[in-house]
Amino acid sequence: MTMQPADHFSDDNTRFMPPADLFSADDIRFMQRALELAARGLYTTTPNPRVGCVIVRNGAVIAEGWHERAGGLHAEAHALAQASANGIDVRGATVYVTLEPCSHHGRTPPCADALVTAGVAEVVVACGDSNPLVAGQGLARLQAAGIRTRSGLMEAQARELNIGFFSRMQRDLPWVRMKAAISLDGFVALPSGESQWITSEAARADGHHWRARACAILTGIGTVKADNPQLTVRGVDTPRQPMRVIVDSKLEIDLTARVLDGWTLIAHAVPGLEPRSPGIDIRHAPTALQLKADALRERGVELLYVPQAETVAPARTKVDLPALMRLLASRGMNEIHVEAGGKLNGSLIREDCVDELLLYQAPRLLGQGQPFAALPAASGLDATWNWKRHSIETLGEDVRMLLRRE
C-alpha cells in the first residue's frame, strides 16, 4: 500500500472559507493567541487534536481556554467555564477557535451547542475538522442558530499543530516522523557501532521534545539488542510517556530489555501467540515462544500480531509495515516518532511509511560508518527518494532539518 503524502490532504469545508481580506489585524492577533493556547496541549491531548479558544468583546479578551487532555473539557467549554466562573456574560461576544467546534456527543457534549446556548454572536475558526463526525456540521449548526462564522484564518498553522490528527482522519494513517543524528557524510555511527555522541547536547535535548509530542516511539529489535534503549522522554515537563512500539517479527526481545519498563507494544509476525487460558493441557505443552509471550504479558507488554507482507518469501518472517501503521491509526495514534537502525529505517522508507525526516546533522566527517537508512542503489537520479526541506534551524554547532516527502 502506498501512503498518501500529506500535501494531498484536503479540507472538505471550503464552502465556509471567505476571502482572506475579511480578517483584520485584531482577528490575526486573537487567533495567534488561540494557537498559543492550543500548543499547551502539545504533549497531552492524544488522540484528540490540540485546540485553543479565545472569547473577545469590544476588542478585549474576556475568557480563554484550551483542550488539556482527552476526556477533559474541550477548548470552547474551558473558555466558557472560565467566563462563568468569573461572572462574565459572553452573549454577543466573538469566539476565536483553532478547530471547528465539534457537533457530536463523545466523552463531552458538543461544543457547537454550548456556543449556541451561550449566545455568542460570531465564531472565527482557523480550520475545519476532518473528523467524519464533525466535517462541517459544527459550523453548519452555528449558522443555523444565526451565529456568524468565518473560517480559514491561520489555517496552515492550525493544521501544522495537528498534522497527525489530520493524517489519521483523512488517510487512516498516523503521521510518521523519522529522527536521526547524522554526520556530514550521512552516517549515524562508526563501523563499530559507536555513536554517542555525534551531535551536541542541545540537539539531543531538542529531540526529546519531538519524542514528547508523539503518541508512540517506534524502533526495531536490532536497536533494542544493540543499544538496550529506554526510549523515554527526559528533560521535558510532560505528564505522559508515549507508548513504545517494538517491531520484532520473531519475538526475539530479551525479557530484561529496559524498553519493557513502561507502556510497550511489540509488533510481531508469529501466528498462534494468543493469550492462553490458565489451565494448560499437559499433552499440549506450550512452545518456548508461547511461554515467552506469557512472560511478556505478565510484565504488561501488549503483543500485536501483524500479518506478514505478501512480498516476503515464505521462509522469512517480516512484519507488514504499512499494515502496522494502519493498525496504530485505528488505535488513535496520531504521530509516530521513529528512532531505529538503518535496516528498519530503510524498510520504512522503501515501503512509503515515512512522511517526515527529522535530521540533526553535526559538523563532523566519519569517513566510513553506518547509514541512517539502508537503501538499495538507485538506477538513476530519477529513481531516488526525494524530499522537500520544510524547515532548517541551527542548534549550537548542529543543524536540524525537517524534510517532507516530495
KEVEXDO-116391 format. One record per residue (C-alpha): residue in one letter; x, y, z. Coordinates in Angstrom, 2 decimals. Example, Ala and Ser with C-alpha at 12.3 -4.5 7.8 and 13.67 -1.06 7.14 Angstrom:
% residues 2
<node code="A" x="12.30" y="-4.50" z="7.80"/>
<node code="S" x="13.67" y="-1.06" z="7.14"/>
***
This chain:
% residues 406
<node code="M" x="0.00" y="0.00" z="0.00"/>
<node code="T" x="1.32" y="3.46" z="-0.89"/>
<node code="M" x="0.65" y="6.04" z="1.79"/>
<node code="Q" x="-0.86" y="9.28" z="0.56"/>
<node code="P" x="1.51" y="12.24" z="1.00"/>
<node code="A" x="0.45" y="14.97" z="3.39"/>
<node code="D" x="0.47" y="17.50" z="0.57"/>
<node code="H" x="-2.63" y="15.75" z="-0.71"/>
<node code="F" x="-4.58" y="16.49" z="2.46"/>
<node code="S" x="-7.73" y="18.42" z="1.71"/>
<node code="D" x="-10.40" y="20.10" z="3.76"/>
<node code="D" x="-13.99" y="19.31" z="2.86"/>
<node code="N" x="-15.22" y="22.56" z="4.45"/>
<node code="T" x="-14.01" y="25.02" z="1.80"/>
<node code="R" x="-17.53" y="26.41" z="1.42"/>
<node code="F" x="-17.03" y="28.06" z="4.83"/>
<node code="M" x="-13.81" y="29.86" z="3.85"/>
<node code="P" x="-14.26" y="33.58" z="2.99"/>
<node code="P" x="-11.64" y="35.75" z="1.28"/>
<node code="A" x="-8.58" y="36.48" z="3.40"/>
<node code="D" x="-9.28" y="40.25" z="3.36"/>
<node code="L" x="-12.23" y="39.66" z="5.71"/>
<node code="F" x="-9.72" y="39.20" z="8.55"/>
<node code="S" x="-8.39" y="42.21" z="10.41"/>
<node code="A" x="-5.17" y="42.70" z="12.35"/>
<node code="D" x="-7.16" y="42.12" z="15.55"/>
<node code="D" x="-8.53" y="38.87" z="14.14"/>
<node code="I" x="-4.98" y="37.69" z="13.50"/>
<node code="R" x="-3.85" y="38.74" z="16.96"/>
<node code="F" x="-6.64" y="36.87" z="18.73"/>
<node code="M" x="-6.23" y="33.73" z="16.60"/>
<node code="Q" x="-2.49" y="33.80" z="17.29"/>
<node code="R" x="-3.32" y="33.75" z="20.99"/>
<node code="A" x="-5.69" y="30.83" z="20.45"/>
<node code="L" x="-2.89" y="28.93" z="18.68"/>
<node code="E" x="-0.54" y="29.64" z="21.60"/>
<node code="L" x="-3.14" y="28.19" z="23.95"/>
<node code="A" x="-3.62" y="25.14" z="21.73"/>
<node code="A" x="0.12" y="24.45" z="21.86"/>
<node code="R" x="-0.15" y="23.98" z="25.63"/>
<node code="G" x="-1.75" y="20.63" z="24.86"/>
<node code="L" x="1.10" y="19.55" z="22.58"/>
<node code="Y" x="2.11" y="16.63" z="24.81"/>
<node code="T" x="-1.21" y="15.71" z="26.40"/>
<node code="T" x="-4.28" y="15.69" z="24.13"/>
<node code="T" x="-3.71" y="12.48" z="22.15"/>
<node code="P" x="-5.75" y="11.04" z="20.49"/>
<node code="N" x="-7.64" y="14.34" z="20.36"/>
<node code="P" x="-6.44" y="17.43" z="18.48"/>
<node code="R" x="-4.72" y="20.37" z="20.14"/>
<node code="V" x="-7.22" y="23.24" z="20.25"/>
<node code="G" x="-7.25" y="26.74" z="21.74"/>
<node code="C" x="-10.08" y="29.23" z="22.19"/>
<node code="V" x="-10.30" y="32.97" z="22.93"/>
<node code="I" x="-13.52" y="34.88" z="23.64"/>
<node code="V" x="-13.46" y="38.59" z="22.82"/>
<node code="R" x="-15.79" y="41.54" z="23.35"/>
<node code="N" x="-15.13" y="45.13" z="22.25"/>
<node code="G" x="-11.55" y="44.29" z="21.30"/>
<node code="A" x="-10.64" y="42.77" z="24.66"/>
<node code="V" x="-10.19" y="39.14" z="25.73"/>
<node code="I" x="-12.80" y="38.19" z="28.31"/>
<node code="A" x="-12.09" y="34.44" z="28.56"/>
<node code="E" x="-9.80" y="31.80" z="27.07"/>
<node code="G" x="-9.21" y="28.07" z="27.26"/>
<node code="W" x="-7.55" y="25.08" z="25.64"/>
<node code="H" x="-8.04" y="21.34" z="25.44"/>
<node code="E" x="-5.73" y="19.85" z="28.05"/>
<node code="R" x="-6.30" y="16.10" z="27.72"/>
<node code="A" x="-8.66" y="13.54" z="26.22"/>
<node code="G" x="-11.80" y="13.24" z="28.33"/>
<node code="G" x="-11.38" y="16.76" z="29.72"/>
<node code="L" x="-13.11" y="19.96" z="28.68"/>
<node code="H" x="-12.70" y="20.99" z="25.06"/>
<node code="A" x="-11.18" y="24.41" z="24.43"/>
<node code="E" x="-14.53" y="26.18" z="23.92"/>
<node code="A" x="-16.06" y="24.60" z="27.02"/>
<node code="H" x="-12.95" y="25.50" z="29.00"/>
<node code="A" x="-13.21" y="29.16" z="27.94"/>
<node code="L" x="-16.96" y="29.29" z="28.64"/>
<node code="A" x="-16.40" y="27.75" z="32.08"/>
<node code="Q" x="-13.74" y="30.37" z="32.82"/>
<node code="A" x="-16.14" y="33.16" z="31.84"/>
<node code="S" x="-18.89" y="31.69" z="34.01"/>
<node code="A" x="-16.54" y="31.31" z="36.99"/>
<node code="N" x="-15.64" y="34.99" z="36.68"/>
<node code="G" x="-19.26" y="36.10" z="36.32"/>
<node code="I" x="-18.78" y="37.22" z="32.70"/>
<node code="D" x="-21.71" y="37.16" z="30.27"/>
<node code="V" x="-20.47" y="36.10" z="26.82"/>
<node code="R" x="-23.65" y="36.97" z="24.92"/>
<node code="G" x="-22.80" y="38.92" z="21.78"/>
<node code="A" x="-19.08" y="38.06" z="22.00"/>
<node code="T" x="-16.78" y="36.80" z="19.24"/>
<node code="V" x="-15.09" y="33.43" z="19.67"/>
<node code="Y" x="-11.75" y="32.54" z="18.07"/>
<node code="V" x="-11.07" y="28.82" z="17.97"/>
<node code="T" x="-8.32" y="26.91" z="16.15"/>
<node code="L" x="-10.55" y="24.00" z="15.05"/>
<node code="E" x="-14.19" y="23.77" z="14.03"/>
<node code="P" x="-16.36" y="23.25" z="17.15"/>
<node code="C" x="-17.48" y="19.65" z="17.49"/>
<node code="S" x="-21.10" y="18.73" z="16.81"/>
<node code="H" x="-21.31" y="15.22" z="18.26"/>
<node code="H" x="-21.55" y="13.62" z="21.70"/>
<node code="G" x="-18.26" y="11.94" z="22.64"/>
<node code="R" x="-16.89" y="11.91" z="26.15"/>
<node code="T" x="-18.07" y="15.54" z="26.33"/>
<node code="P" x="-21.13" y="17.36" z="24.89"/>
<node code="P" x="-20.97" y="19.19" z="21.54"/>
<node code="C" x="-19.11" y="22.50" z="21.72"/>
<node code="A" x="-21.24" y="23.93" z="18.90"/>
<node code="D" x="-24.33" y="23.52" z="21.08"/>
<node code="A" x="-22.56" y="25.09" z="24.06"/>
<node code="L" x="-21.70" y="28.19" z="21.98"/>
<node code="V" x="-25.27" y="28.45" z="20.73"/>
<node code="T" x="-26.62" y="28.22" z="24.27"/>
<node code="A" x="-24.12" y="30.81" z="25.47"/>
<node code="G" x="-25.47" y="33.29" z="22.89"/>
<node code="V" x="-22.21" y="34.31" z="21.22"/>
<node code="A" x="-22.56" y="36.43" z="18.09"/>
<node code="E" x="-19.67" y="35.20" z="15.94"/>
<node code="V" x="-17.24" y="32.29" z="15.71"/>
<node code="V" x="-13.94" y="32.61" z="13.80"/>
<node code="V" x="-12.33" y="29.26" z="13.01"/>
<node code="A" x="-8.82" y="28.51" z="11.82"/>
<node code="C" x="-9.69" y="25.27" z="10.03"/>
<node code="G" x="-12.48" y="22.76" z="9.60"/>
<node code="D" x="-12.49" y="19.43" z="11.41"/>
<node code="S" x="-11.89" y="16.42" z="9.14"/>
<node code="N" x="-13.38" y="14.03" z="11.67"/>
<node code="P" x="-16.37" y="12.48" z="9.82"/>
<node code="L" x="-18.44" y="13.03" z="12.97"/>
<node code="V" x="-17.94" y="16.79" z="12.52"/>
<node code="A" x="-16.73" y="17.70" z="8.99"/>
<node code="G" x="-18.65" y="20.96" z="8.56"/>
<node code="Q" x="-21.57" y="20.05" z="10.79"/>
<node code="G" x="-20.27" y="22.19" z="13.66"/>
<node code="L" x="-20.15" y="25.34" z="11.54"/>
<node code="A" x="-23.48" y="24.49" z="9.94"/>
<node code="R" x="-25.09" y="24.18" z="13.38"/>
<node code="L" x="-23.76" y="27.59" z="14.41"/>
<node code="Q" x="-25.01" y="29.19" z="11.20"/>
<node code="A" x="-28.45" y="27.60" z="11.63"/>
<node code="A" x="-28.65" y="29.29" z="15.03"/>
<node code="G" x="-27.92" y="32.69" z="13.47"/>
<node code="I" x="-24.27" y="32.86" z="14.57"/>
<node code="R" x="-21.94" y="34.42" z="12.02"/>
<node code="T" x="-18.97" y="32.20" z="11.11"/>
<node code="R" x="-15.69" y="32.84" z="9.34"/>
<node code="S" x="-13.14" y="30.14" z="8.64"/>
<node code="G" x="-9.63" y="29.85" z="7.24"/>
<node code="L" x="-7.74" y="32.35" z="9.42"/>
<node code="M" x="-4.20" y="31.00" z="10.05"/>
<node code="E" x="-5.32" y="27.62" z="8.79"/>
<node code="A" x="-1.81" y="26.44" z="7.88"/>
<node code="Q" x="-0.56" y="27.00" z="11.44"/>
<node code="A" x="-3.56" y="25.21" z="12.94"/>
<node code="R" x="-3.18" y="22.24" z="10.62"/>
<node code="E" x="0.55" y="22.05" z="11.31"/>
<node code="L" x="-0.15" y="21.86" z="15.04"/>
<node code="N" x="-2.41" y="18.86" z="14.42"/>
<node code="I" x="-0.69" y="17.27" z="11.44"/>
<node code="G" x="-1.03" y="13.78" z="12.92"/>
<node code="F" x="-4.71" y="14.19" z="13.72"/>
<node code="F" x="-5.49" y="15.28" z="10.17"/>
<node code="S" x="-3.41" y="12.43" z="8.79"/>
<node code="R" x="-5.39" y="9.90" z="10.81"/>
<node code="M" x="-8.75" y="11.45" z="9.95"/>
<node code="Q" x="-8.08" y="11.79" z="6.22"/>
<node code="R" x="-5.74" y="8.89" z="5.41"/>
<node code="D" x="-6.47" y="6.42" z="8.24"/>
<node code="L" x="-2.73" y="6.57" z="8.87"/>
<node code="P" x="-0.59" y="8.25" z="11.52"/>
<node code="W" x="1.93" y="10.94" z="10.64"/>
<node code="V" x="5.28" y="9.14" z="10.72"/>
<node code="R" x="8.36" y="11.17" z="11.62"/>
<node code="M" x="11.79" y="9.52" z="11.39"/>
<node code="K" x="14.54" y="11.00" z="13.55"/>
<node code="A" x="18.29" y="10.50" z="13.11"/>
<node code="A" x="21.51" y="12.17" z="14.22"/>
<node code="I" x="23.93" y="12.14" z="11.31"/>
<node code="S" x="27.42" y="13.28" z="10.32"/>
<node code="L" x="28.17" y="15.48" z="7.32"/>
<node code="D" x="28.71" y="12.33" z="5.28"/>
<node code="G" x="25.36" y="10.86" z="6.34"/>
<node code="F" x="26.41" y="8.25" z="8.91"/>
<node code="V" x="24.73" y="7.59" z="12.27"/>
<node code="A" x="27.60" y="5.56" z="13.76"/>
<node code="L" x="31.13" y="4.38" z="13.17"/>
<node code="P" x="31.55" y="0.92" z="11.58"/>
<node code="S" x="31.96" y="-0.43" z="15.14"/>
<node code="G" x="28.54" y="0.94" z="16.08"/>
<node code="E" x="29.86" y="3.74" z="18.29"/>
<node code="S" x="27.52" y="6.73" z="18.04"/>
<node code="Q" x="27.45" y="8.51" z="21.42"/>
<node code="W" x="27.51" y="11.30" z="20.71"/>
<node code="I" x="27.62" y="12.50" z="17.11"/>
<node code="T" x="25.50" y="15.57" z="17.83"/>
<node code="S" x="25.54" y="18.07" z="20.69"/>
<node code="E" x="23.61" y="18.10" z="23.94"/>
<node code="A" x="21.39" y="20.87" z="22.52"/>
<node code="A" x="20.36" y="18.64" z="19.61"/>
<node code="R" x="19.70" y="15.69" z="21.90"/>
<node code="A" x="17.56" y="17.82" z="24.21"/>
<node code="D" x="15.57" y="19.09" z="21.24"/>
<node code="G" x="14.94" y="15.51" z="20.15"/>
<node code="H" x="13.21" y="14.76" z="23.45"/>
<node code="H" x="10.64" y="17.48" z="22.75"/>
<node code="W" x="9.79" y="15.71" z="19.48"/>
<node code="R" x="9.52" y="12.42" z="21.35"/>
<node code="A" x="7.18" y="14.03" z="23.88"/>
<node code="R" x="4.65" y="15.20" z="21.27"/>
<node code="A" x="4.38" y="11.75" z="19.66"/>
<node code="C" x="1.76" y="9.16" z="20.52"/>
<node code="A" x="4.33" y="6.39" z="20.16"/>
<node code="I" x="8.08" y="5.95" z="19.72"/>
<node code="L" x="8.87" y="3.14" z="17.29"/>
<node code="T" x="12.08" y="1.16" z="16.93"/>
<node code="G" x="13.22" y="-2.28" z="15.82"/>
<node code="I" x="14.57" y="-5.31" z="17.61"/>
<node code="G" x="18.03" y="-4.61" z="16.16"/>
<node code="T" x="18.25" y="-1.30" z="18.03"/>
<node code="V" x="16.94" y="-2.90" z="21.23"/>
<node code="K" x="19.60" y="-5.62" z="21.04"/>
<node code="A" x="22.44" y="-3.24" z="20.17"/>
<node code="D" x="21.68" y="-0.28" z="22.46"/>
<node code="N" x="19.18" y="-1.51" z="25.09"/>
<node code="P" x="17.46" y="1.92" z="24.99"/>
<node code="Q" x="14.75" y="3.20" z="27.32"/>
<node code="L" x="13.02" y="5.27" z="24.61"/>
<node code="T" x="11.55" y="7.57" z="27.23"/>
<node code="V" x="11.09" y="11.34" z="27.25"/>
<node code="R" x="13.62" y="13.02" z="29.52"/>
<node code="G" x="14.21" y="16.65" z="30.36"/>
<node code="V" x="10.74" y="17.70" z="29.19"/>
<node code="D" x="7.93" y="18.72" z="31.52"/>
<node code="T" x="5.27" y="16.25" z="30.40"/>
<node code="P" x="2.82" y="14.16" z="32.44"/>
<node code="R" x="2.75" y="11.42" z="29.81"/>
<node code="Q" x="5.24" y="9.00" z="28.30"/>
<node code="P" x="4.49" y="7.89" z="24.73"/>
<node code="M" x="3.87" y="4.24" z="24.02"/>
<node code="R" x="6.95" y="2.30" z="22.87"/>
<node code="V" x="6.37" y="0.17" z="19.77"/>
<node code="I" x="8.96" y="-2.50" z="19.00"/>
<node code="V" x="9.00" y="-4.15" z="15.57"/>
<node code="D" x="10.13" y="-7.66" z="16.50"/>
<node code="S" x="8.86" y="-10.06" z="13.86"/>
<node code="K" x="10.12" y="-13.25" z="15.57"/>
<node code="L" x="9.70" y="-12.14" z="19.20"/>
<node code="E" x="13.42" y="-12.10" z="19.91"/>
<node code="I" x="13.37" y="-9.42" z="22.61"/>
<node code="D" x="15.12" y="-10.17" z="25.89"/>
<node code="L" x="12.81" y="-10.18" z="28.89"/>
<node code="T" x="15.23" y="-7.88" z="30.72"/>
<node code="A" x="15.28" y="-5.18" z="28.00"/>
<node code="R" x="14.92" y="-1.70" z="29.50"/>
<node code="V" x="12.35" y="-0.68" z="26.91"/>
<node code="L" x="9.87" y="-3.07" z="28.53"/>
<node code="D" x="9.75" y="-0.94" z="31.70"/>
<node code="G" x="6.71" y="1.04" z="30.63"/>
<node code="W" x="3.83" y="1.16" z="28.19"/>
<node code="T" x="5.12" y="-1.10" z="25.42"/>
<node code="L" x="3.65" y="-2.83" z="22.39"/>
<node code="I" x="5.55" y="-5.45" z="20.39"/>
<node code="A" x="4.53" y="-5.89" z="16.75"/>
<node code="H" x="5.34" y="-9.44" z="15.66"/>
<node code="A" x="4.52" y="-11.77" z="12.78"/>
<node code="V" x="4.35" y="-15.09" z="14.63"/>
<node code="P" x="0.85" y="-16.62" z="14.43"/>
<node code="G" x="-0.63" y="-18.56" z="17.30"/>
<node code="L" x="0.59" y="-16.45" z="20.24"/>
<node code="E" x="-2.85" y="-15.50" z="21.52"/>
<node code="P" x="-3.26" y="-15.32" z="25.32"/>
<node code="R" x="-3.75" y="-18.79" z="26.72"/>
<node code="S" x="-6.21" y="-19.85" z="29.42"/>
<node code="P" x="-4.69" y="-20.72" z="32.82"/>
<node code="G" x="-5.43" y="-24.43" z="32.50"/>
<node code="I" x="-2.86" y="-25.97" z="30.14"/>
<node code="D" x="-3.33" y="-29.49" z="28.87"/>
<node code="I" x="-0.02" y="-31.24" z="29.58"/>
<node code="R" x="-0.49" y="-33.22" z="26.38"/>
<node code="H" x="-0.06" y="-29.92" z="24.50"/>
<node code="A" x="2.87" y="-28.26" z="26.24"/>
<node code="P" x="3.37" y="-24.63" z="25.26"/>
<node code="T" x="6.20" y="-23.78" z="22.97"/>
<node code="A" x="9.11" y="-21.61" z="24.10"/>
<node code="L" x="7.62" y="-18.66" z="22.18"/>
<node code="Q" x="4.26" y="-19.14" z="23.89"/>
<node code="L" x="5.96" y="-19.14" z="27.28"/>
<node code="K" x="7.86" y="-16.01" z="26.33"/>
<node code="A" x="4.65" y="-14.35" z="25.17"/>
<node code="D" x="3.04" y="-15.19" z="28.51"/>
<node code="A" x="6.01" y="-13.73" z="30.40"/>
<node code="L" x="5.86" y="-10.52" z="28.37"/>
<node code="R" x="2.15" y="-10.11" z="29.04"/>
<node code="E" x="2.78" y="-10.60" z="32.76"/>
<node code="R" x="5.04" y="-7.57" z="32.54"/>
<node code="G" x="2.20" y="-5.55" z="30.99"/>
<node code="V" x="3.53" y="-5.73" z="27.44"/>
<node code="E" x="0.96" y="-5.93" z="24.66"/>
<node code="L" x="1.65" y="-8.23" z="21.74"/>
<node code="L" x="0.20" y="-7.23" z="18.38"/>
<node code="Y" x="0.15" y="-9.76" z="15.59"/>
<node code="V" x="0.71" y="-8.13" z="12.21"/>
<node code="P" x="0.38" y="-10.39" z="9.15"/>
<node code="Q" x="3.45" y="-10.93" z="7.06"/>
<node code="A" x="3.86" y="-8.86" z="3.91"/>
<node code="E" x="2.77" y="-10.74" z="0.80"/>
<node code="T" x="6.03" y="-9.89" z="-0.97"/>
<node code="V" x="8.15" y="-11.63" z="1.67"/>
<node code="A" x="9.44" y="-15.12" z="0.92"/>
<node code="P" x="7.69" y="-17.84" z="2.98"/>
<node code="A" x="10.96" y="-18.77" z="4.69"/>
<node code="R" x="11.30" y="-15.25" z="6.16"/>
<node code="T" x="9.33" y="-13.60" z="8.94"/>
<node code="K" x="8.68" y="-9.89" z="8.46"/>
<node code="V" x="6.07" y="-7.52" z="9.83"/>
<node code="D" x="3.91" y="-5.84" z="7.17"/>
<node code="L" x="4.89" y="-2.25" z="7.98"/>
<node code="P" x="2.05" y="-0.44" z="6.12"/>
<node code="A" x="-0.42" y="-2.77" z="7.87"/>
<node code="L" x="1.19" y="-1.93" z="11.20"/>
<node code="M" x="0.71" y="1.79" z="10.53"/>
<node code="R" x="-2.97" y="1.25" z="9.75"/>
<node code="L" x="-3.39" y="-0.70" z="12.98"/>
<node code="L" x="-1.70" y="2.04" z="15.00"/>
<node code="A" x="-4.00" y="4.63" z="13.43"/>
<node code="S" x="-7.03" y="2.51" z="14.31"/>
<node code="R" x="-5.88" y="2.73" z="17.94"/>
<node code="G" x="-5.94" y="6.54" z="17.87"/>
<node code="M" x="-2.23" y="7.08" z="17.19"/>
<node code="N" x="-1.75" y="10.46" z="15.51"/>
<node code="E" x="2.04" y="10.86" z="15.41"/>
<node code="I" x="4.64" y="8.09" z="15.34"/>
<node code="H" x="8.23" y="9.02" z="16.14"/>
<node code="V" x="10.75" y="6.57" z="14.66"/>
<node code="E" x="14.19" y="6.11" z="16.21"/>
<node code="A" x="15.51" y="2.94" z="14.64"/>
<node code="G" x="18.51" y="1.42" z="12.92"/>
<node code="G" x="19.39" y="1.57" z="9.25"/>
<node code="K" x="17.68" y="-1.67" z="8.35"/>
<node code="L" x="14.23" y="-0.77" z="9.70"/>
<node code="N" x="14.60" y="2.86" z="8.58"/>
<node code="G" x="15.33" y="1.68" z="5.07"/>
<node code="S" x="12.35" y="-0.66" z="5.06"/>
<node code="L" x="10.01" y="2.07" z="6.29"/>
<node code="I" x="11.20" y="4.46" z="3.57"/>
<node code="R" x="11.04" y="1.84" z="0.82"/>
<node code="E" x="7.52" y="0.89" z="1.82"/>
<node code="D" x="6.29" y="4.51" z="1.80"/>
<node code="C" x="5.66" y="4.60" z="5.54"/>
<node code="V" x="7.56" y="7.81" z="6.34"/>
<node code="D" x="6.10" y="11.30" z="5.97"/>
<node code="E" x="8.86" y="13.36" z="7.53"/>
<node code="L" x="12.58" y="13.19" z="8.29"/>
<node code="L" x="13.89" y="14.92" z="11.42"/>
<node code="L" x="17.65" y="15.04" z="10.88"/>
<node code="Y" x="20.23" y="16.52" z="13.25"/>
<node code="Q" x="23.48" y="16.99" z="11.34"/>
<node code="A" x="26.77" y="17.54" z="13.14"/>
<node code="P" x="29.75" y="19.32" z="11.53"/>
<node code="R" x="31.96" y="16.24" z="11.52"/>
<node code="L" x="33.04" y="13.63" z="8.99"/>
<node code="L" x="33.19" y="9.97" z="9.97"/>
<node code="G" x="34.77" y="8.77" z="6.74"/>
<node code="Q" x="33.08" y="5.39" z="6.99"/>
<node code="G" x="30.15" y="4.27" z="9.05"/>
<node code="Q" x="26.61" y="3.03" z="9.27"/>
<node code="P" x="23.99" y="4.86" z="7.15"/>
<node code="F" x="20.82" y="6.07" z="8.78"/>
<node code="A" x="18.75" y="4.18" z="6.18"/>
<node code="A" x="19.84" y="1.04" z="4.34"/>
<node code="L" x="18.51" y="1.65" z="0.84"/>
<node code="P" x="19.34" y="-0.10" z="-2.42"/>
<node code="A" x="21.35" y="1.73" z="-5.06"/>
<node code="A" x="19.09" y="3.77" z="-7.33"/>
<node code="S" x="19.15" y="3.00" z="-11.04"/>
<node code="G" x="19.31" y="6.74" z="-11.77"/>
<node code="L" x="18.63" y="10.14" z="-10.22"/>
<node code="D" x="15.02" y="9.95" z="-11.35"/>
<node code="A" x="14.60" y="6.82" z="-9.21"/>
<node code="T" x="15.83" y="8.32" z="-5.93"/>
<node code="W" x="13.80" y="9.13" z="-2.82"/>
<node code="N" x="13.27" y="12.88" z="-2.93"/>
<node code="W" x="12.38" y="15.13" z="-0.01"/>
<node code="K" x="11.44" y="18.79" z="0.37"/>
<node code="R" x="13.03" y="20.98" z="3.01"/>
<node code="H" x="10.28" y="22.13" z="5.36"/>
<node code="S" x="12.46" y="23.94" z="7.90"/>
<node code="I" x="16.07" y="24.29" z="8.92"/>
<node code="E" x="17.42" y="25.58" z="12.25"/>
<node code="T" x="20.79" y="25.86" z="13.95"/>
<node code="L" x="21.19" y="24.24" z="17.38"/>
<node code="G" x="24.62" y="25.15" z="18.67"/>
<node code="E" x="27.07" y="23.74" z="16.12"/>
<node code="D" x="24.47" y="21.32" z="14.72"/>
<node code="V" x="21.74" y="21.84" z="12.16"/>
<node code="R" x="18.20" y="20.49" z="12.49"/>
<node code="M" x="16.47" y="19.76" z="9.21"/>
<node code="L" x="12.82" y="18.87" z="8.83"/>
<node code="L" x="12.17" y="17.26" z="5.44"/>
<node code="R" x="8.92" y="16.05" z="3.94"/>
<node code="R" x="8.23" y="13.67" z="1.08"/>
<node code="E" x="8.15" y="15.27" z="-2.31"/>
***
